[in-house]
Amino acid sequence: MKIRRILATTLPMLLFTILTVTSLYASPANFTQAKTLMKQVYEDNPVTFYCECSITWQGNKGAGTIDLEGCGYKIRRNETRASRVEWEHVLPAHSFGHQRLCWQDGGRSNCVRTDPVFRAMEADMHNLTPAIGEVNGDRSNYRFGVLPTTDYQHGSCDFKVDFQQRVAQPRPEIRGDIARIYFYMHDRYNLRMSDSQEKLLIAWHKQDPVDEWELERDRRIAGHIGHSNPFVTGERTWHRGYRPTGDGLTENATSNQPPIDLTGPVRGNQRSKIFHRPDCPGYDTISEHNRVEFASPKAAEDAGYRIAGNCP
């Protein structure tokens, strides 16, 4: 009887503890949720990753505007994207997506619908940073490198891109951050890395050690998803011949997250005649004055709208 009384008292408390811990560390189910949480990570450090421009946050879904004049940024071509925050995948979605079978069968949209591992990679907060939209677009899915003879094209922003070589050069102060994000993504999801990129990133990791903000950013993200980037905390070190653990594959391969419905309601801009799905960067940035709701992408297309170019 005494044992029964103990079990009756302790089991409910144990179950409550398990449920509480589980709810505290719930990784975002998709890219849209990840962007909302990332805004919380950067709430009191509102600065873009590549150009160090100040951000003014709007709402609670990761949207924001950028003080281009204050940081000396010069718009290269796309004024609309230059004025807004976009959440950059440091390791591009194309780079990790094309290593998944789903990409071969229908590209990114198919991966979002059908592959829980891809959705986990796309929503992995350790791989996301706030960027000027135009810089995010110019970087595209280019590899990182050094461009000593390439001119700057974005004013005072210490960022270069060679569109012909498909190479982007970030400022020295974040090169180690980039390297450790690459190490994390390749390790966690067992991704292939080219020999030349590995050599460069190992060098960048040594040249630009972990700083206080990188550690704080890691702590905040770990507080949301339950694990750190071990290459930031020092628990792991990437080296030539490193063999990835693939930790994220086993955790997400059996995920029961439902596929994202890409055929449901969309949001259009009556001024530009462009529409955005909920998973598109511009979905939450359309002003209420110009916003038009449609029941589906087809309904928007029938009304003369076209899908935004930055939608996956």
Secondary structure as the mmCIF struct_conf table of DSSP 4:
data_model
#
loop_
_struct_conf.conf_type_id
_struct_conf.id
_struct_conf.beg_label_comp_id
_struct_conf.beg_label_asym_id
_struct_conf.beg_label_seq_id
_struct_conf.end_label_comp_id
_struct_conf.end_label_asym_id
_struct_conf.end_label_seq_id
HELX_RH_AL_P HELX_RH_AL_P1 LYS A 2 LEU A 24
BEND BEND1 TYR A 25 TYR A 25
BEND BEND2 ALA A 29 ASN A 30
HELX_RH_AL_P HELX_RH_AL_P2 PHE A 31 VAL A 41
TURN_TY1_P TURN_TY1_P1 TYR A 42 ASP A 44
STRN STRN1 VAL A 47 VAL A 47
TURN_TY1_P TURN_TY1_P2 PHE A 49 CYS A 51
STRN STRN2 SER A 54 SER A 54
STRN STRN3 ILE A 55 GLN A 58
TURN_TY1_P TURN_TY1_P3 GLY A 59 GLY A 62
STRN STRN4 ALA A 63 ILE A 66
HELX_RH_AL_P HELX_RH_AL_P3 LEU A 68 CYS A 71
TURN_TY1_P TURN_TY1_P4 GLY A 72 GLY A 72
STRN STRN5 TYR A 73 TYR A 73
BEND BEND3 ARG A 77 ARG A 77
HELX_RH_AL_P HELX_RH_AL_P4 GLU A 79 ALA A 82
TURN_TY1_P TURN_TY1_P5 SER A 83 SER A 83
STRN STRN6 ARG A 84 ARG A 84
STRN STRN7 VAL A 85 HIS A 89
BEND BEND4 VAL A 90 LEU A 91
HELX_RH_AL_P HELX_RH_AL_P5 ALA A 93 GLY A 97
TURN_TY1_P TURN_TY1_P6 HIS A 98 GLN A 99
BEND BEND5 ARG A 100 ARG A 100
HELX_RH_AL_P HELX_RH_AL_P6 LEU A 101 GLN A 104
TURN_TY1_P TURN_TY1_P7 ASP A 105 GLY A 106
HELX_RH_AL_P HELX_RH_AL_P7 GLY A 107 THR A 114
HELX_RH_AL_P HELX_RH_AL_P8 PRO A 116 GLU A 122
TURN_TY1_P TURN_TY1_P8 ALA A 123 ALA A 123
HELX_RH_3T_P HELX_RH_3T_P1 MET A 125 ASN A 127
STRN STRN8 LEU A 128 ILE A 132
HELX_RH_AL_P HELX_RH_AL_P9 GLY A 133 ARG A 139
TURN_TY1_P TURN_TY1_P9 SER A 140 ASN A 141
HELX_LH_PP_P HELX_LH_PP_P1 TYR A 142 TYR A 142
STRN STRN9 ARG A 143 PHE A 144
TURN_TY1_P TURN_TY1_P10 PRO A 148 THR A 149
HELX_LH_PP_P HELX_LH_PP_P2 THR A 150 TYR A 152
BEND BEND6 HIS A 154 HIS A 154
STRN STRN10 GLY A 155 GLY A 155
TURN_TY1_P TURN_TY1_P11 SER A 156 SER A 156
STRN STRN11 LYS A 160 ASP A 162
TURN_TY1_P TURN_TY1_P12 PHE A 163 ARG A 166
STRN STRN12 VAL A 167 GLN A 169
HELX_RH_3T_P HELX_RH_3T_P2 PRO A 172 ILE A 174
HELX_RH_AL_P HELX_RH_AL_P10 ARG A 175 ARG A 188
TURN_TY1_P TURN_TY1_P13 TYR A 189 ASN A 190
HELX_RH_AL_P HELX_RH_AL_P11 ASP A 195 GLN A 207
BEND BEND7 ASP A 208 ASP A 208
HELX_RH_AL_P HELX_RH_AL_P12 GLU A 212 ILE A 225
BEND BEND8 GLY A 226 GLY A 226
HELX_RH_AL_P HELX_RH_AL_P13 PRO A 230 THR A 233
TURN_TY1_P TURN_TY1_P14 GLY A 234 GLY A 234
BEND BEND9 GLU A 235 GLU A 235
TURN_TY1_P TURN_TY1_P15 ARG A 240 GLY A 241
HELX_RH_AL_P HELX_RH_AL_P14 ASP A 247 ASN A 252
TURN_TY1_P TURN_TY1_P16 ALA A 253 THR A 254
HELX_LH_PP_P HELX_LH_PP_P3 GLN A 257 ILE A 260
BEND BEND10 LEU A 262 GLY A 264
STRN STRN13 VAL A 266 ASN A 269
TURN_TY1_P TURN_TY1_P17 GLN A 270 LYS A 273
STRN STRN14 ILE A 274 HIS A 276
TURN_TY1_P TURN_TY1_P18 PRO A 278 ASP A 279
BEND BEND11 CYS A 280 CYS A 280
TURN_TY1_P TURN_TY1_P19 PRO A 281 THR A 285
BEND BEND12 ILE A 286 ILE A 286
TURN_TY1_P TURN_TY1_P20 GLU A 288 ASN A 290
STRN STRN15 ARG A 291 PHE A 294
BEND BEND13 ALA A 295 SER A 296
HELX_RH_AL_P HELX_RH_AL_P15 PRO A 297 ASP A 302
TURN_TY1_P TURN_TY1_P21 ALA A 303 GLY A 304
STRN STRN16 ARG A 306 ILE A 307
TURN_TY1_P TURN_TY1_P22 GLY A 309 ASN A 310
#
